[in-house]
Structure formats: C-alpha cells, structure tokens
C-alpha cells in the first residue's frame, strides 16, 4: 500500500481507476452499479438510502479536505475510497462512523447519510478540528 503522505492525488486517481476497472469488469455491470440501497438502523429510526455513492464522489469530497482527513479516509476504506462500506462492528461510510461512537453525534448535528461522502467528510473535518482525531484507528496507530 502506498502511504498517502508520499503520493500525489494523481496516484490516488490512478490507483482508483485500476480498482474501479477491475470491479466493473468482474463484479458490476452498468445496469447494477447503482441498483442497491443502503439500509441501516439508528435507534428506533430506519433509514434507507436510494443513491449509492461512488469512489469518485469520495475523491471529489476530499478535494478541499485536510491531509489528515485524506489519510483517514484512505485507511478506513482500505485505499478503495468506496463510501459504501460497513465495518465489522457496524461502522458506516467512508469515515467508518461507529454506531456506539460518533454516528449518533453525526445524526444529532443534522447529517442524514453516513454513506454520503459530501456529509461524512465535512463531519470528519469538524471532529478533527474539535480534537477528536483519536476516534479513528489510523490516527491511534500513528499512520495519520
């Protein structure tokens, strides 16, 4: 894996293009790429997200982000920038918001979709500015 601090955005995009072409050629077809909806439960509320965001959306949302936010998203998505991930403990989206961590705060602040990188990344930036970087494993491990 290439460390994000030692690469340029061009390397990210090239890496992403390779991954995307492999996924599209082996798993997805154009007819099914956006056919799935996310379903998650938060408390007693049930949310369904009809649009499936893409790695390109994540990269676009990262264009104005800090280096630390870029680094966190890189590691939290395994370098894929796929915003549609659900972690082993139920973490959601490109910044892997934990249901018993910052996900409730995300909803309390008026955000509605943790899979939406245009919501998740600004929330991540707010948390980093508030001194809450310790909520993300890549920071705790000294990677970001």
C-alpha positions as CSV (number, residue, x, y, z in Angstrom):
1,X,0.0,0.0,0.0
2,X,1.3,3.5,-0.9
3,X,1.3,5.9,2.1
4,X,-1.0,8.9,1.2
5,X,1.5,11.5,2.5
6,X,4.1,10.4,0.0
7,X,1.9,10.4,-3.1
8,X,0.0,12.9,-5.2
9,X,-3.7,13.0,-5.9
10,X,-2.7,11.6,-9.4
11,X,-1.5,8.4,-7.8
12,X,-4.8,8.1,-5.9
13,X,-6.8,8.6,-9.0
14,X,-4.7,6.1,-11.0
15,X,-5.0,3.6,-8.2
16,X,-8.7,4.2,-8.0
17,X,-9.1,3.8,-11.8
18,X,-7.4,0.4,-11.7
19,X,-9.6,-0.8,-8.8
20,X,-12.7,0.5,-10.4
21,X,-12.0,-1.1,-13.8
22,X,-11.4,-4.5,-12.1
23,X,-14.6,-4.2,-10.1
24,X,-16.6,-3.2,-13.1
25,X,-15.2,-5.9,-15.3
26,X,-15.6,-8.7,-12.8
27,X,-18.5,-7.8,-10.5
28,X,-20.6,-4.9,-11.6
29,X,-22.4,-4.2,-14.8
30,X,-23.7,-0.7,-15.7
31,X,-27.2,-1.8,-15.0
32,X,-26.5,-2.8,-11.4
33,X,-23.9,-0.3,-10.4
34,X,-26.4,1.9,-8.6
35,X,-29.2,-0.6,-8.0
36,X,-28.6,-1.3,-4.3
37,X,-29.9,0.7,-1.4
38,X,-28.3,1.1,2.0
39,X,-30.3,0.2,5.0
40,X,-29.3,1.0,8.5
41,X,-31.0,1.3,11.8
42,X,-30.2,4.1,14.2
43,X,-32.2,3.8,17.5
44,X,-35.8,3.3,16.5
45,X,-35.4,5.1,13.2
46,X,-34.9,3.2,10.0
47,X,-33.1,4.9,7.1
48,X,-32.9,3.8,3.5
49,X,-30.5,5.5,1.1
50,X,-31.5,5.1,-2.5
51,X,-28.4,6.5,-4.2
52,X,-25.2,4.6,-3.9
53,X,-22.2,6.9,-3.8
54,X,-19.0,6.1,-5.7
55,X,-15.3,6.3,-5.0
56,X,-15.3,9.3,-7.4
57,X,-17.7,11.0,-5.0
58,X,-15.3,10.4,-2.1
59,X,-12.4,11.7,-4.0
60,X,-14.4,14.8,-5.0
61,X,-15.4,15.4,-1.4
62,X,-11.7,15.1,-0.4
63,X,-10.5,17.8,-2.8
64,X,-10.7,20.5,-0.1
65,X,-10.0,18.2,2.8
66,X,-7.0,18.4,5.2
67,X,-4.2,15.9,4.7
68,X,-5.3,14.1,7.9
69,X,-8.8,13.7,6.6
70,X,-7.5,12.3,3.3
71,X,-5.2,9.9,5.2
72,X,-8.0,8.7,7.5
73,X,-10.4,8.0,4.6
74,X,-7.6,6.3,2.7
75,X,-7.0,3.8,5.5
76,X,-10.6,3.5,6.6
77,X,-11.6,2.4,3.1
78,X,-8.6,0.2,2.6
79,X,-7.4,2.5,-0.1
80,X,-10.5,2.0,-2.3
81,X,-12.3,5.2,-1.3
82,X,-15.5,3.2,-1.5
83,X,-18.1,5.2,0.6
84,X,-20.5,2.2,0.7
85,X,-18.5,0.2,3.3
86,X,-19.9,-1.3,6.5
87,X,-17.2,-2.3,9.1
88,X,-17.2,-5.5,11.2
89,X,-18.6,-3.6,14.2
90,X,-21.2,-1.7,12.1
91,X,-19.1,1.3,11.2
92,X,-20.6,3.1,8.2
93,X,-19.4,5.0,5.2
94,X,-16.1,6.4,4.0
95,X,-15.1,7.6,7.5
96,X,-16.4,4.5,9.2
97,X,-18.7,6.1,11.8
98,X,-19.2,3.7,14.7
99,X,-22.8,3.2,16.0
100,X,-21.6,3.5,19.6
101,X,-19.1,6.2,18.8
102,X,-19.6,9.3,16.6
103,X,-22.5,8.0,14.5
104,X,-25.2,9.3,17.0
105,X,-23.3,12.7,17.0
106,X,-23.4,12.7,13.2
107,X,-27.2,12.4,13.3
108,X,-27.6,14.9,16.2
109,X,-25.7,17.5,14.1
110,X,-28.3,17.2,11.3
111,X,-26.5,15.0,8.9
112,X,-28.6,12.2,7.4
113,X,-26.5,9.7,5.4
114,X,-23.1,8.4,6.7
115,X,-22.5,6.8,3.3
116,X,-22.6,10.2,1.6
117,X,-19.0,11.5,1.4
118,X,-20.3,15.0,1.0
119,X,-21.7,14.8,4.5
120,X,-19.3,12.3,6.1
121,X,-16.1,14.1,5.2
122,X,-17.2,17.6,6.4
123,X,-18.2,15.9,9.7
124,X,-14.8,14.2,9.9
125,X,-13.2,17.7,9.4
126,X,-15.3,19.1,12.2
127,X,-14.3,16.3,14.5
128,X,-10.6,16.7,13.7
129,X,-10.8,20.5,14.4
130,X,-12.6,19.7,17.7
131,X,-9.6,17.5,18.7
132,X,-11.4,14.2,18.3
133,X,-9.0,12.5,15.9
134,X,-8.4,9.8,18.4
135,X,-11.8,8.3,17.3
136,X,-10.1,6.9,14.2
137,X,-7.7,3.9,14.3
138,X,-5.3,5.2,11.7
139,X,-4.6,8.2,14.0
140,X,-4.2,6.0,17.1
141,X,-1.8,3.7,15.1
142,X,0.3,6.8,14.1
143,X,-0.5,6.5,10.4
144,X,-2.3,9.8,10.1
